[in-house]
Amino acid sequence: MTAAAVPSDEPALPFWVSYDEDLEGEDDSMGLFGGGGDGEARLRNVPLGPLRKNLAEAVDALQELFTEAAARGGPLPLREAHLTCQVTASGGVQFIGSAQAQSSRGIVLVFKQ
């Protein structure tokens, strides 16, 4: 399998994403769990520009939430948080928010105090 084309002047990273022919034009639906998870996996070049921007925005928002949670104090202060996210074919970042998600597919971000 070859990675999908990204303009040669734009830096990119290869990621495996699920592929659904019905959603071919909708790159943001093509993360690892996109299309209901029924599509075949394909290697896609994800552009670094949008990925960098989206990941930075997500981390900034999470750090703000963690600061608020830590400020509550109490006998069980927040010391560490583990979050799993996926990267879409267009560089989007989507968090996996189900307690039942037992899959190892995705990127785990660990924030420690």
N, C-alpha and C positions, 0 to 999 in steps of 0.2 A: 504494500500500500504506500502511496506517496502522499505527502502533505499537500493541502490545498494551497493554491497560489495566493501570495500576499505580495504587494508591490515590492520589487527587489531592493528599493532604497529604504524600506521600512523594516526595522529590526523586529523579529518575531521569535516565538518559542513554539516548538511542536507539542501539542497536547492531544491525547486520545479523547474524542468526543463521540457520543452516540449519534447516529445518522438516521434520519427518517425521511424518505423521499417526499412524503406529503408536506414536510416542513423545510424543504430545501432552501428557500429564500429567507427563512427566519433564523438567522445565525444565533440569536440570543436564546433560542429554545434548544440549542444543541450542546448543552453541558453533558456531563456523564449521565445524568438522570433525565435528560430532555426527551421529549416524545414518548413519555411513559416508560422509558427504558427498554422498549422493544426493538429499537433500531440497532443496526450493526455498528460496531465501533470503527471510526476512521481517524487517521492521524491528520490533524489540521494545524496550520501555522497560525498562532494567535498573535495579533499585533501587540507589541510591547507598549506602545503609547496609551491606548485605551485601557489595557490591563493595569499599567502603572497607576493611571489616574483613578480607576475604579477601586483598586485595592487600597490606595492611599485614603480615599474618601471613606471606605468601609472601616479601615483601621482607626481613622480619626474619630468616627462616630462611636465605635466600640470603646475607645479609650475614654471618651466623654461619659459613656454609660458606666464604665467600670469605676471611674473617679467618683461618680455620684453614689454608686453602690458601696464603695469603700468608705465614703464619708459617713455612712449610716452607723459605722462602728458596731458595737454590740459584742456579745461573747463569741460569735462565729464570723469574724471579718473575712471579706473576700481576699484571698491570697493568690489564687490561680484560676484561670478560666481556659477551657479548651473549646474551640469552635471549629466546625468542619465547613468548608466552602468548596464550591466547584467553580471552574472557569468555563465560560461559554466560548464558542468559536470566534466571537467578535471581541473578546476581551472583557466581558462582563464578569462580575463576581456575585455569586448567589450563595447564601448561607443555607445549610441543611439543618432544619429546625425541628426534626422529629426525634423524640426519644426512642422511637422504634427503628431508626436508621442504623442498622448494624453493619452496613457495608463499609469496606475500607476504601471505597472510591471517593476521592476528594482530597483536598489539602487541609491538613489540621494546623490551625494557628493556636499557639500556646502563649498566653499572656501571664507573666508572673510578676509579683510585686517584689 
